[in-house]
Amino acid sequence: LIQDDRHLAWAEHLDLRLKRQKTEPPAPRPPLTARPTELPVTAVETWIRDPYALYAERILNLRALEPIDADPGAADRGSIVHDVLEDFIAVHPDTLPDDAERVLIDIGKRRFERFETRPAVRAFWWPRFRRVAKWFVEAEVERRAEGWRPVAMEKTGAATIKGLVHDFTIKAKADRIDRGPDGLAVIDYKTGQVPSLKQVESGLGPQLTLEAHIAEQGGFDGLDAEPVTELLYVKLSGGREPGTLQGIADNEKDAGILIAEAVAGLTRLVVRYQSADMPYLAIPRVQFLTNRRSDYDHLARVKAWEDEA
Amino acid sequence: VSEVERKGVGAQVAAADPKSSVWVGANAGTGKTHVLTDRITRLLLSDAKPGRVLCLTFTKAAAAEMATRLSERLGAWAVATDADLQAALRDLLGKPYEGDLKRARRLFATCLEFPGGLKIQTIHAFCQSILARFPLEAGLNPNQRVMDDRTRAELLLEARDRLLVGGGNESRLVEATDKIAALVDEEGFTRVMEELSGNRAKFETLHRAHGTTAAIGAALRKKLEIPTGAREETIIADARRCDEAALRPAAEVLLDGSKTDRRIGQIVVDWLDNPEARIRTFRDYAGAYLVNDLGKPRDKMMTKGLAEKHPGAHEVLKREQDRIAAAVERVRAVRLAEATEALLVLAGGLSECYSSLKRRRGLLDYDDLILATLDLLRAEGGANWVLYKLDGGLDHILVDEAQDTSAEQWAVVEALASEFFSGGGGTNKNHARTLFVVGDEKQSIYSFQGADPEGFERMRKIFARRLRDIGDRLVEVELALSFRSAPTIVRAVDAVFARTKLTGDGRSVPHRSNRDGQASMLELWPPVKKSDTPSDSPWDAPLDRIDSRSPESRVAERIADTIKGWIDDGETLDSRARPVRPGDILILVRKRGQFAARAIRALKERNIPVSGADRMVLTEQLVIRDLMAAADFALLPEDDLTLAALLKSPIVGLTEDQLFAVAHDRGGNGLWRSLRSAARTDATLAAAETQLKAIMARADRMPPYEFFEELLVADRARERLIAWLGPDAADPLDEFLGLALSFERDRAPSLQSFLHWLRAGSSEIKRDMERGGGEVRVMTVHGSKGLQGDIVILADACRERRAGTKPQLVWDLEDAENPCVYWPVARENEVGPVAERRAVMDDMAEREYRRLLYVAMTRARDRLYVTGWHGGENYKAGCWYDLIASALEPNLADVETPQGPARRLAAPQTGKPDGAENIGAASEIPSLPAWALTPAPAEPKPAIPLIPSTPEKEPPILGPFDRDDPSRFKRGRLIHRLLQSLPDMAMELQEEAALRLLSAHGVSTTEARSWIAETLGIIRHPDLSALFGRGSLAEAPIVGIVEDRVISARIDRLVVLDDRVMIVDYKTNRPPPRDIDDIPSVYRRQMESYRKLVHGLYPDKRIEEFLIWTDGPRFVALSENAGRG
């Protein structure tokens, strides 16, 4: 065997032939004309947490493809539950049938059919869904008794912030809006994590408040402007507590403050990005980093520059 | 030799005594491996049969190391001088050797010649070999294979899905699944099932004790004191009935109290007022008495003033509180029982599915190896039969690292040794059977793999008793003298562990160092805090990134700067009397986390040699994601985001602005299309397009390895990736290529399936870090077992014990009559006996956490540096850093290092350096030769060499009626022989030698004389004399490339002269042509290619070619002027 250290040294030389380059964190400053003038409220959270992800998705128009053989994940479960509840409420907007739970379960059966071939999904999601259904009917009975009636399910709406250099429009698809004795309730169903009151207050969870703003402006189709008196997250896990009502505000005053703060905050954000030297930075504030893996961290080359002095 | 050392060596010698069974408790660094090798050597020296010695080690690496040490020693003995051998034997035996030196010399051959060699192996390898020899007896498929972790995980998932599909018809399983689905999602279920399958032996113990799942459930309920049939609903229904008459007035008292009193009072009143809703609202009601989800009762049920005024009412409420707390406790116990029962039902089903899958595919997992061997050995007569077939039995068993042996592994050892204790073995001293166990409970750190730290003590007692029963005894030896750690380190270890329990019985052997007078030091660096994050409003987007360097990073940088400082300044390692080298340094962490990667990067950036990560998940490395993006793009160019990532990667290298220009506002077009149209007007983009097209084209026709290799080398992507991502990217690249190669070996080599395979498994690369070369090593404490470093840096000493995930299952196997397992699901359900068991488990985990520190500290020879990071204001009490700092506090001196302050405990060098080495001159790194940067020429087309003398076209064959002469061929062949050999002989001998040869072949003397004359006529021909003269070569092989073809030939005669080269080829079997024009073209072409080959070698010389027809013989000069030089 030839023992010759030269070859290893040469190989190393080859690797290091080019000068070491430093990867800078991306900070694109696209021209103002390229920047979005309308966004769905769900994108606002991305904007806050990871502006570069918003840039890649909305300005570069790059979206991740769903892998063909991916296991259905949390998002699928969420969308099934949403669909079933939408179907159910659409048929029974006013009074509930006596066998509401059975009706709900029948709708669920149809929606779950496409997962027939995935044993783990059927084995785990289906029992969870049944628990959700049971809880939901009980909670719904109580809610209707309090005088709430659903007036919109999965309805789209928009509101425009005027008086800036450019107008800015936010759009939303509200899971559900109820009308009660004193005003509207904006409701969001969550099958996963629910934002805390603190997150909503600070602006990190702006979905409900901005949807409420749209409602108060009369921005939802066929729904007149009315004060919002309730902001509510409904957590549907199907676990030991199959569902929880997590109220964010339950009167006009509290809701009003939260909504006003969110609109003011959003306006500040919009104004900042209406300046040409405002960059779309990648996760500029680590404290707002979520555990969710971003589709855009490879494009942003996060690993090449994070943690560098 | 000092007294201390004499004692230490004495203990070693006693431990190696081959006549007795010995149990060795060995502190770290006291020469455990040394004792083990000595003992095996002495066993062999006292005539033990190599095949009857079994030495069990913890890892394959340890087994290999032991075998190497042994064969090195025995190999040296075989050739040593008598004096040297005597001296070596005296050291080994502690006294002069009286036997025959020849015997010692022969040991090497004895071991070599023994079939299968010495049995030095891991217990898994040993069990595997047993099962392979006795598959029928063990009830196994004879072709079973052991599966790797990945296959095992895949098989478990498959079993899970089969269970869930097949179980649809079995109501028991459906019920259990429904129950569990309410508690965890499918990932949570998979996790708990994995934990369960990792504890299979325990699970089986449970089944053996109880028989059925139902019986385990009953035992569980008994332990938890739950009446049979009790369910959550029945308990709450029972709790509905209360002492209403007393409770209502008490609640009304509350309504007059403070705000809190009133709130609680209202809950109680509401509950009392609505008897029909009491079950539904029980939870709210319980909330009046208990503080939080853990169900702790409130300290008091009334505010102080009110309670003083109404002591009676307070008393009533307190009684109700007790009653409710008890009911809630029962509810939790029921939940716990139901969850556990459901889990056991599914686990039973899962384990059946898994076993049947394994059986069908002939696979075994690591647990199977142990458990199946154990069954085999425990069967009636099993051990005897197996041992008898194994070279007639085992006489000596040695167990290394005994503290990390699991209960089942001990059972295997016990079964193997059972013969030893049946009497007879110990009494006959000529045929002694011995057991040797060496370990250190203080170093037991593998409980997550089933190690049983307390088993070490337990088994010692068992074996001691067994030996006593047959009139023998177990010699117990403590090794306390460290040959590794210098005094300061030993002192620190003793100080830290004087106050900390490491083992079950808390016994601790004080350490001593054999290295007095050697410089040593322990330094504490202040831990790094997480930098405060400003609490600005999410809405106020920042213009700049906030410096967010993680504390891990800052620790890694201080370490790297320190090491760089040592190397640059030539810091002296006193005990070796030379400067510090990277290979002296060991950086240890409890968990790899982000830190290991950061540290490796920081060191590489500073040009300090560092061995790569001992573990990494390839697909998470940015450089690998870049490569995979290239492959993904080639397979699916429509994937815009992946293409964008590839464009920005160093492989293509577009800037953010260039990407914007291509990607923004591209209408409905895909990015690839947009890039191609933009490439028409932009040179950079055009280059990118060309490159991408080449990548796509390669993906169509190349297997994975070639695809990536081509991209990295031919496209030079490797250099660019390393320039942009840093030198630490080279390591994952090489691993990745290795993976691609091995994938191609085992599977259909398509790029698509390779990518899929990569993504499906997390492809974690694991590597053994052996004794370092010249590199800094970064590894976990677990990985450093058995290793040492002159300088050890303990980098994450502030990490808390709880940083890991807690086991979900709580086992209660102490009670052998009624063993149990609990699955609490949530902390709140850990009631009564479960909480007690959990506390015991926590305690054991805490001890293991400290043992890990013991292992970490004792890796150091001369210097130990300790640092870490934490998230809070201060590091947590009880963390490693705290344990060390508080134990050494009064003795630490404040010092300032170039990288900041530190606290130090040190002892100077007072003795002679005990590790002085010759300092070899640093080898010069050769510079890169020019050819390394030019692409290698393309390979010649037909890679198989042509052999020119195999003519392309046959010349006409001699007709059967043409001058028929049967000896013609014989004549040609023999003349060929003469032409070949005669020229090398002295001229006066040629004739006689030729005559001898020809007459031996039956040629008549007359005929022979005529042939010889003709042959010599040629050899001595003036034109050819140089060809057959001095320095000429017969049958010269030559290989080369002529016109893109590889030619391999043998030139019959060749001579290289000053100005020319002469070559000749002999032709035997044809009638010689009459003149030069009659020479077949094939021969001309052949000679032409020879000429070119030779010309390639000697471009400056003239080439002369000849053909010699042996049939004549006669010769023809092919080239002009040939022979006239």
Interface residues (C-beta under 8 A of the other chain):
Chain A: D5 R6 A9 W10 H13 L14 D15 L16 R17 L18 K19 R20 Q21 T23 P25 P26 A27 P28 P30 A34 W47 I48 R49 P51 A56 I59 L60 N61 L62 R63 A64 L65 P119 A120 V121 R122 A123 F124 W125 W126 P127 R128 R131 S202 G203 L204 G238 G239 R240 P242 G265 L266 R268 L269 R272 Y273 D277 M278 P279 L281 P284 R285 V286 Q287 F288 D295 Y296 H298 L299 R301 K303 A304 E306 D307 E308 A309
Chain B: R160 D161 R162 L164 V165 G167 T177 D178 A181 A182 L183 V184 D185 E186 F189 T533 S535 D536 S537 P538 W539 D540 A541 P542 L543 D544 R545 I546 S548 R549 S550 E552 S553 E557 Q594 R598 E605 Q621 L622 R625 A629 L636 D639 D640 L641 T642 A644 A645 K648 S649 P650 E656 D657 L659 F660 A663 H664 D665 R666 L671 R718 E719 R720 I722 A723 W724 L725 G726 P727 A730 A826 S923 I925 P926 S927 L928 P929 A932 L933
